[in-house]
Amino acid sequence: MLTVPSVTPDAIAALSSREMRRSVVRRWLFRFSVLIGWAAFIGVWYLFSRLIFNPQQLPEPHVVAGEAWTLITERDFRTNMQASLVRVLGGFLLAAAVSCGLGWLIAYNAWWRTLLRTIVQLVVSTPIVALAILTLVVFGVSSLGPVITTAVVATPYIMMNVAQGLTGVDRRLIVMSESFGRTRSQIISGVLLPSSLISVLAGARLAFAVAWRMELLTEIFASSEGVGFQIRRSFESYDVRG
């Protein structure tokens, strides 16, 4: 007759303690491997800079760090960075506000779904350089052009993720809420928004990265201040660091 060994509380505590120690060791080994990776990257950078390229083509890491610190501490950089941040945030918030309504239409209306998907394909397939030049033609050198262009480019990413999040909500949750007499606003705040939040945040993160890229490029062509304008001014005056 087989006997099943008893599991005592002390055995469970010892097992939990061992698992915890293993988890801590694995976490520190992972962090150490990340540091080794960065050290190897910097070492390869030094190697390429000294043996393959000349200092003008690929400066050494400490030279780049020093020049970057000098650039960051300049007054013009802070002013231009602030201007770019305001425009990026303005365009991103405008895109988020518009995308919520458009994403709702895509999720629950077939006609709007067909129309907006065609427009999204047109915007996404248009080169961002063409959009930047178009901004210069339409708005001239102004602060409004980069904001509008940033919003136009970022809107499809948020809008499609909002629609995807809404269509992915379990219909049974909505039916159950309606059977319990919940109002439309309660269903939106208690069911639709929490269920689609992960998809919306994923689209917002991607849209913010795209907004930064579009903002800098638009400032190069159609702005008199900002980080993109500073890049263009340094290039035109042959004041490229390094």
Secondary structure, 3 states (H helix, E strand, C coil): CCCCCCCCHHHHHHHHHHHHHHHHHHHHHHHHHHHHHHHHHHHHHHHHHHHCCCCCCCCCHHHHHHHHHHHHCCHHHHHHHHHHHHHHHHHHHHHHHHHHHHHHHHHHCHHHHHHHHHHHHHHHHCCHHHHHHHHHHHHCCCCHHHHHHHHHHHHHHHHHHHHHHHHCCCHHHHHHHHHCCCCHHHHHHHHHHHHHHHHHHHHHHHHHHHHHHHHHHHHHHHCCCCHHHHHHHHHHCCCCCC
